[in-house]
């Protein structure tokens, strides 16, 4: 992967901005300043930006999250806190929930950046069995 593409993904900025950051000597690869935005990054390279280590991602990511009440499964909601708050991972904004729970519902939410996998486990056409349980509470109370 090109260095500018990697930096853009990690920082959540455009490749043009990533290139500017690289040319301004803010990026190190294996401890050496690299100013060439087209530098070919290999999986074994260690990358730093402003002294912070950036982790290279190899393949899709999958997370299990116990969603508390009061959070939405959306990744961007101007009116409510989202479940991304609980994920301290690089490029969390690229993740999405495979399925949804209401804001007042608690339980397991699967998060991924693998759209095909997400579709396979949520689409009724793929017949992926799900077990749901709940508690309606006491009558009158």
C-alpha positions as CSV (number, residue, x, y, z in Angstrom):
1,X,0.0,0.0,0.0
2,X,1.2,3.5,-0.7
3,X,2.2,5.5,2.3
4,X,-0.1,8.4,1.5
5,X,-3.1,6.1,1.3
6,X,-2.2,4.5,4.6
7,X,-1.7,7.8,6.3
8,X,-5.0,9.1,4.9
9,X,-6.9,6.0,6.2
10,X,-5.3,6.2,9.6
11,X,-5.9,10.0,10.1
12,X,-9.2,10.1,8.3
13,X,-8.0,12.8,5.9
14,X,-7.7,13.1,2.1
15,X,-4.7,11.7,0.3
16,X,-3.7,15.3,-0.6
17,X,-3.5,16.2,3.1
18,X,-1.7,13.0,3.9
19,X,0.9,13.8,1.2
20,X,1.4,17.2,2.8
21,X,1.9,15.7,6.2
22,X,4.4,13.2,4.8
23,X,6.4,16.0,2.9
24,X,6.5,18.0,6.2
25,X,8.7,15.3,7.8
26,X,6.0,14.2,10.3
27,X,6.0,10.5,9.2
28,X,8.7,8.0,10.0
29,X,9.0,4.5,8.6
30,X,11.3,2.2,10.6
31,X,12.6,5.2,12.4
32,X,13.6,7.1,9.3
33,X,11.8,10.2,7.9
34,X,10.1,9.4,4.6
35,X,9.0,12.3,2.4
36,X,7.9,10.3,-0.6
37,X,4.1,9.9,-0.5
38,X,4.3,7.0,-3.1
39,X,6.6,5.0,-0.8
40,X,5.4,1.4,-0.9
41,X,4.6,0.3,2.6
42,X,5.1,-3.3,3.5
43,X,3.4,-5.2,6.4
44,X,6.6,-5.4,8.4
45,X,7.2,-1.7,8.3
46,X,6.8,0.3,11.6
47,X,5.1,3.7,10.9
48,X,4.9,6.7,13.2
49,X,3.1,10.0,12.8
50,X,4.1,12.8,15.2
51,X,5.7,10.2,17.5
52,X,2.6,8.0,17.6
53,X,2.8,4.5,16.3
54,X,0.2,3.7,13.6
55,X,-0.9,0.1,13.2
56,X,-1.2,-1.5,9.8
57,X,-4.4,-3.5,9.3
58,X,-4.1,-6.9,7.6
59,X,-7.6,-8.0,6.4
60,X,-11.0,-7.3,7.8
61,X,-11.8,-6.7,11.5
62,X,-14.5,-8.2,13.7
63,X,-15.5,-7.1,17.2
64,X,-18.1,-8.2,19.7
65,X,-19.6,-5.4,21.8
66,X,-22.0,-5.6,24.7
67,X,-24.1,-2.5,23.9
68,X,-25.4,-0.7,26.9
69,X,-28.7,1.1,27.0
70,X,-28.7,4.7,25.7
71,X,-26.4,4.2,22.7
72,X,-27.4,3.8,19.0
73,X,-25.9,1.2,16.6
74,X,-25.5,3.9,14.0
75,X,-21.9,5.0,13.4
76,X,-22.9,8.7,13.1
77,X,-25.9,10.3,14.9
78,X,-26.0,14.0,15.8
79,X,-28.6,13.4,18.5
80,X,-27.4,10.3,20.4
81,X,-24.1,8.7,21.4
82,X,-23.0,5.9,19.2
83,X,-21.5,2.5,20.0
84,X,-18.3,3.6,18.3
85,X,-17.5,5.4,21.6
86,X,-16.6,2.0,23.1
87,X,-14.1,1.0,20.3
88,X,-10.6,2.4,20.8
89,X,-9.3,1.1,17.5
90,X,-7.7,2.7,14.4
91,X,-10.1,3.9,11.8
92,X,-13.1,3.0,13.9
93,X,-15.3,5.2,11.6
94,X,-14.9,2.5,8.9
95,X,-16.7,-0.1,11.1
96,X,-20.4,-0.8,11.1
97,X,-22.8,-2.9,13.1
98,X,-23.9,-6.2,11.6
99,X,-27.6,-5.8,12.7
100,X,-29.2,-3.3,15.0
101,X,-30.4,-3.0,18.6
102,X,-32.8,-0.2,19.6
103,X,-31.4,2.7,21.8
104,X,-33.0,1.2,24.9
105,X,-31.9,-2.4,24.2
106,X,-28.8,-4.0,25.6
107,X,-26.9,-6.9,24.2
108,X,-24.4,-8.3,21.8
109,X,-23.6,-6.2,18.7
110,X,-21.1,-7.5,16.1
111,X,-19.0,-4.8,14.5
112,X,-17.0,-5.2,11.3
113,X,-15.5,-3.5,8.2
114,X,-16.3,-6.6,6.2
115,X,-19.5,-5.7,4.2
116,X,-19.8,-9.2,2.6
117,X,-19.7,-11.0,6.0
118,X,-22.1,-8.5,7.5
119,X,-24.6,-9.1,4.6
120,X,-24.2,-12.9,5.0
121,X,-25.2,-12.9,8.7
122,X,-28.0,-10.3,8.5
123,X,-29.7,-11.1,5.2
124,X,-32.8,-13.4,5.6
125,X,-31.8,-15.0,2.3
126,X,-28.7,-16.6,3.9
127,X,-30.8,-18.2,6.7
128,X,-28.3,-17.4,9.5
129,X,-30.0,-18.5,12.7
130,X,-30.2,-16.0,15.5
131,X,-31.3,-16.6,19.1
132,X,-32.9,-13.6,20.8
133,X,-34.1,-13.5,24.4
134,X,-35.7,-10.8,26.5
135,X,-37.5,-9.9,29.6
136,X,-40.8,-8.1,29.4
137,X,-40.8,-7.4,33.2
138,X,-43.4,-8.1,35.8
139,X,-47.1,-7.4,34.9
140,X,-48.2,-4.0,36.3
141,X,-44.8,-3.1,37.5
